[in-house]
Amino acid sequence: MSDVLFVAACALVDPDGRVLISRRPDDKPMAGQWEFPGGKVEANEAPETALVRELDEELGLDISASCLAPLAFASHRYNEVHVVVLLYVCRRWQGIAMAREGQTLKWERPGDLAKYQMLPADLPLIPTLIDLL
């Protein structure tokens, strides 16, 4: 049986209705693919807490957990690990998103995300995001 990894991800939505996506750097697994920002939920950590931590570490954003609204989840098997992505939406934060881990950032309309090579675990989340925005 494979391990299950929970990942908290965020659709950061700007005032123009664009969503921030991140291209994985060359030194990370699945390099070059695009994803919603976020990261692994640690043992005994709430997904919202993990997301607040990850968005600070990765992007330098200050986000209150109360500004995160659960939107959807997706489940995908990558060889030996099964990933469950918990997608939240956020429209309020402090700071300007900066690539702190060598990633490339892009603000994009949800309907245009199909032109990016998104991580397989993130793909099923896009239609829900399009319906919301």
Secondary structure, 3 states (H helix, E strand, C coil): CCEEEEEEEEEEECCCCCEEEEECCCCCCCCCCEECCEEECCCCCCHHHHHHHHHHHHHCCECCHHHCEEEEEEEEEECCEEEEEEEEEECCCECCCCCCCCCEEEEECHHHHHHCCECCCCHHHHHHHHHHC
